[in-house]
C-alpha cells in the first residue's frame, strides 16, 4: 500500500498531525472560513475522512469583519493527559506592520467534542503549538511578531511555560530558543522529545515557492540553545522546480506503532498556461495549499531526513503496520438539502450559517440576499473547496430579483476581491436575466466586469427554475445554463482559473493563504432581502478522465506536467 500525495487535496494547509493509539488525526488551517479547524482521521496514512470541524460556534470563534486570509492560522492539535488539546490563532490584520491576533486553547475528551470554551493564551505571535514535556511541564512554542520597521517582523521562536493549574502562561519564563537561519520568515514551530533530545521543526522562506522546513535540536530548552541541522533544509522544493509537489514545508512529525516516522506538510500543485515558461512563473496553485505526507528516516548523527531527498516524492510507502481505512475514492458531493444543518463540506465566511443568511432542510436551501460577494460582514454564501482540477458543479435555483441590485447563482470564489459567478438578476427593462460577472482584484478592491451586459440572457416568462453549471478544466472554467435541466447552453464566457490561485492573489493582496471554492450565493444590497431557493447542489470530480489532448491524467506522474 502506498500514500499518494497530496493526501488532503484542495485547501488543507498547515497540517498538525498526531497519533492516538491506532488512529492518526490531522488538523488544518481554515482562515476566514467557518467553521474553523478541519479534522481528518485515518488508520493507514493513505485514506483520510473528514470527521469534524472543531470551532463550530461563535463562543469558540467570532471572525465577523476579519480580513480575507485572516482568522485561523496553523492550529496545533495534541493529545495528552487523556484529552485532546487545540491551540488556535485568530488573526485580525493581514496587511501592514501589525498582525493583531489572539491565541486560544480549547480541549475535549473526544475528537468530535464537545470542545471546551476557549481560554485566551496570548497575542505574541501566530503558529503557536503546545509542547508536553516528559517531565510534566507544558510550553507554548510560537513565532514571534515584531511590528517595528527597523527589525525583521519574524523575530524568532519563543518558548513560554504554561501553568496547568491556572491554565495560563507564565510570561516571565518566555525566551527565544532559536532565531532561524538566514532564509528568515521562521514560523510554524513544533517541538518533539526524541531519544533524550529536543527537536524543533520550523518553517521558513514564506509559504510560497521558497518555502522550506528546517530542523534544530538541543538537549535543553534554554534560550538560544538550539543548533540547526547540517546539510539542510529538511524539506523544500525551492531547488526542485520540476517535481509534482511544490511549496512543501510547514507541518508536523508523527511515529507509527511499529516505530516508523512520517512528516505531514503543506504542499501545492501549480500548473502553467501553454504560453508560459515552466519555471517563471513557476505556476498557479488553484487548489491552494494542500497536505502531503513524506516518510522520514534518521541518519547516523540522529538527524531526521526525508526518504527520497528533501524534495519529497508523490508516492510514499505506507506504514508496515497500517490498518486500511475505508474512504471514498474522491471528494464528489451531491446535496439535496434534506437535513436541517449543512454538510461538513460546506463553509460560510467568518460567521456560522444563521437565520439571517437563510435556512436549509426539507429539500431546499434558501438564501436571503445580503451584501455583495466583496462584503466581509453580511454575506449569504455557502461554498465548498475545489479538490480536483477537473470537475462539474451544478445547481437548480428559483429566484425573483427585485432589481439589478439583487442577484443569486453559482460562484467560483477565492476571496472578497477574486471571484466570478453566473446569476439571475433584473435588467433595466424589468426582465429577469442571466449574467456572468468577474471580480479580478487589483486596486480599490478589484476590477469588476459584467460579461454579457445588454446581451444578458432573458429568462422566458413563466420559467420557475433555472439550472446553472460550472465546468472546471484546470486552466480555465466556463458557465452554462438550462431552463429544463436537460438542454444546456454555454454562456460563451471562458475564464482564466489562475485568477483564483494563491499565486495570482499574492500579486495584489497580502492574504493569499486559502484556495478556490465553488458555492451558492444570494445578494441584495438594496436591503429588500430577495430570497433564492436552491433545490440541490452537485459537485462531481472527473478524476482520471482524459478530457483533451493537452490535459493530463490526474496524479499519474512524479514530474510536473504542463498544458
C-alpha positions, 0 to 999 in steps of 0.5 A, a space after each residue: 500500500 502506498 500514500 499518494 500525495 497530496 493526501 488532503 487535496 484542495 485547501 488543507 494547509 498547515 497540517 498538525 498531525 498526531 497519533 492516538 493509539 491506532 488512529 492518526 488525526 490531522 488538523 488544518 488551517 481554515 482562515 476566514 472560513 467557518 467553521 474553523 479547524 478541519 479534522 481528518 482521521 485515518 488508520 493507514 496514512 493513505 485514506 483520510 475522512 473528514 470527521 469534524 470541524 472543531 470551532 463550530 460556534 461563535 463562543 469558540 470563534 467570532 471572525 465577523 469583519 476579519 480580513 480575507 486570509 485572516 482568522 485561523 492560522 496553523 492550529 496545533 492539535 495534541 493529545 495528552 493527559 487523556 484529552 485532546 488539546 487545540 491551540 488556535 490563532 485568530 488573526 485580525 490584520 493581514 496587511 501592514 506592520 501589525 498582525 493583531 491576533 489572539 491565541 486560544 486553547 480549547 480541549 475535549 475528551 473526544 475528537 468530535 467534542 464537545 470542545 471546551 470554551 476557549 481560554 485566551 493564551 496570548 497575542 505574541 505571535 501566530 503558529 503557536 503549538 503546545 509542547 508536553 514535556 516528559 517531565 510534566 511541564 507544558 510550553 507554548 512554542 510560537 513565532 514571534 511578531 515584531 511590528 517595528 520597521 527597523 527589525 525583521 517582523 519574524 523575530 524568532 521562536 519563543 518558548 513560554 511555560 504554561 501553568 496547568 493549574 491556572 491554565 495560563 502562561 507564565 510570561 516571565 519564563 518566555 525566551 527565544 530558543 532559536 532565531 532561524 537561519 538566514 532564509 528568515 520568515 521562521 514560523 510554524 514551530 513544533 517541538 518533539 522529545 526524541 531519544 533524550 533530545 529536543 527537536 524543533 521543526 520550523 518553517 521558513 522562506 514564506 509559504 510560497 515557492 521558497 518555502 522550506 522546513 528546517 530542523 534544530 535540536 538541543 538537549 535543553 530548552 534554554 534560550 538560544 540553545 538550539 543548533 540547526 541541522 547540517 546539510 539542510 533544509 529538511 524539506 523544500 522544493 525551492 531547488 526542485 522546480 520540476 517535481 509534482 509537489 511544490 511549496 512543501 514545508 510547514 507541518 508536523 512529525 508523527 511515529 507509527 506503532 511499529 516505530 516508523 516516522 512520517 512528516 505531514 506538510 503543506 504542499 501545492 500543485 501549480 500548473 502553467 498556461 501553454 504560453 508560459 515558461 515552466 519555471 517563471 512563473 513557476 505556476 498557479 496553485 488553484 487548489 491552494 495549499 494542500 497536505 502531503 505526507 513524506 516518510 522520514 528516516 534518521 541518519 547516523 548523527 540522529 538527524 531526521 531526513 526525508 526518504 527520497 531527498 528533501 524534495 519529497 516524492 508523490 508516492 510514499 510507502 505506507 506504514 508496515 503496520 497500517 490498518 486500511 481505512 475505508 474512504 471514498 475514492 474522491 471528494 464528489 458531493 451531491 446535496 439535496 438539502 434534506 437535513 436541517 444543518 449543512 454538510 461538513 463540506 460546506 463553509 460560510 465566511 467568518 460567521 456560522 450559517 444563521 437565520 439571517 443568511 437563510 435556512 436549509 432542510 426539507 429539500 431546499 436551501 434558501 438564501 436571503 440576499 445580503 451584501 455583495 460577494 466583496 462584503 466581509 460582514 453580511 454575506 449569504 454564501 455557502 461554498 465548498 473547496 475545489 479538490 480536483 482540477 477537473 470537475 462539474 458543479 451544478 445547481 437548480 435555483 428559483 429566484 425573483 430579483 427585485 432589481 439589478 441590485 439583487 442577484 443569486 447563482 453559482 460562484 467560483 470564489 477565492 476571496 472578497 476581491 477574486 471571484 466570478 459567478 453566473 446569476 439571475 438578476 433584473 435588467 433595466 427593462 424589468 426582465 429577469 436575466 442571466 449574467 456572468 460577472 468577474 471580480 479580478 482584484 487589483 486596486 480599490 478592491 478589484 476590477 469588476 466586469 459584467 460579461 454579457 451586459 445588454 446581451 444578458 440572457 432573458 429568462 422566458 416568462 413563466 420559467 420557475 427554475 433555472 439550472 446553472 453549471 460550472 465546468 472546471 478544466 484546470 486552466 480555465 472554467 466556463 458557465 452554462 445554463 438550462 431552463 429544463 435541466 436537460 438542454 444546456 447552453 454555454 454562456 460563451 464566457 471562458 475564464 482564466 482559473 489562475 485568477 483564483 490561485 494563491 499565486 495570482 492573489 499574492 500579486 495584489 493582496 497580502 492574504 493569499 493563504 486559502 484556495 478556490 471554492 465553488 458555492 451558492 450565493 444570494 445578494 441584495 444590497 438594496 436591503 429588500 432581502 430577495 430570497 433564492 431557493 436552491 433545490 440541490 447542489 452537485 459537485 462531481 470530480 472527473 478524476 482520471 478522465 482524459 478530457 483533451 489532448 493537452 490535459 493530463 491524467 490526474 496524479 499519474 506522474 512524479 514530474 510536473 506536467 504542463 498544458 
